[in-house]
Amino acid sequence: MAATIDLNSDMGESYGVYSLGHDEALLDYVSSANVACGFHAGDPRIMGQTVALAVEKGVSLGAHPGFPDLVGFGRREMHVNPDEVTTDMLYQLGALEALGRAAGLPLRHVKPHGALYNQIARDGRLARAVVEAVALYDRDLILVGLPGSEVEAAAAAAGVRYAREAFADRAYNADGTLASRRLTGALVTDPAEVARRAVRMVTQGRVTSLDGKEIELAPDTICIHGDTPGAVELARTVRATLEASGVAIRPMAEVVRARAW
C-alpha cells in the first residue's frame, strides 16, 4: 500500500489591516488548513475569507485555537487553569465552525497554536483540558499534536481521534519537542532540505534532532508554517518531492482513518 500523508498549514493569521502569510497560494499545495480563531490572530472577516478560500481550493478545514494573546501572537506561555483552557477552546471552535457551516464546509480537525500546543505536549493537566474540549464539542473531530506527547496520551485515554504531526521546517530537540525559535537553526528554510526531511519523515518515520539524535515520528500530517520565510516555495517543493517519491497527499481524516485504532 502506498504511503499517504496530509499536508497542513496554519493560516488566517492576519488581523484587521495587518496582513500575514500567503494563504491563497499555500492552499494550492496543502490538503488541510488550520484557521486561526481570533485569540492569537485572525478576526471574523479574516476567518470568513480564509474559509471561503478553503472551499474554493477544496481543502479540509481545521480550527487553530490559541491563548488570548494577540500582542505575543500566542507564542508566550501563559499560566492558566484547565477550565480556562477548555472554555476558551470551546469558544474558538464554535466561532470557526459557524463560519464554516455558513460556507458549507464542515470542521474536521483541531490543531492548538503556539505556546498552547507546546504546553499541552508536556503538561498532562492542560492536555486533558484540551482533549475535554474536543470531546465535548464533537467527538468526530481529530486533535493534532506531537507524537509521544502528553496530549496524545490524553486523547487515547478519552477515545478522541489523534493525528501525529511532524514539522519539516522546524528543528527538534532530542526529546522530540520543537526547538525554540530563539535557537540558531530552529527554522529550516531551504526548500530542498525541507523536502528531504519531509520524505524521510513519511517513508522512514524519522527526523534528526539538533544534537544529532534520531527521533521516531510516524506522522499522519506534516506542517508547513505559513509565516516561515519562502513558505509557498517550501510547500510547493515538499508536495512535488513527496509525490515524486510515491507518497500520496490526502486530507487528514483519510490518513487517520487508514490507521488502526
Secondary structure, 3 states (H helix, E strand, C coil): CCCEEEEEEEECCCECCECCCCHHHHCCCCCEEEEECCCCCCCHHHHHHHHHHHHHHCCEEEEECCCCCCCCCCCCCCCCCHHHHHHHHHHHHHHHHHHHHHHCCCEEEECCCHHHHHHHHHCHHHHHHHHHHHHHHCCCCEEEECCCCHHHHHHHHHCCCEEEEEECCECECCCCCECCCCCCCCECCCHHHHHHHHHHHHHHCEEECCCCCEEECCCCEEECCCCCCCHHHHHHHHHHHHHHCCCEECCHHHHHHCCCC
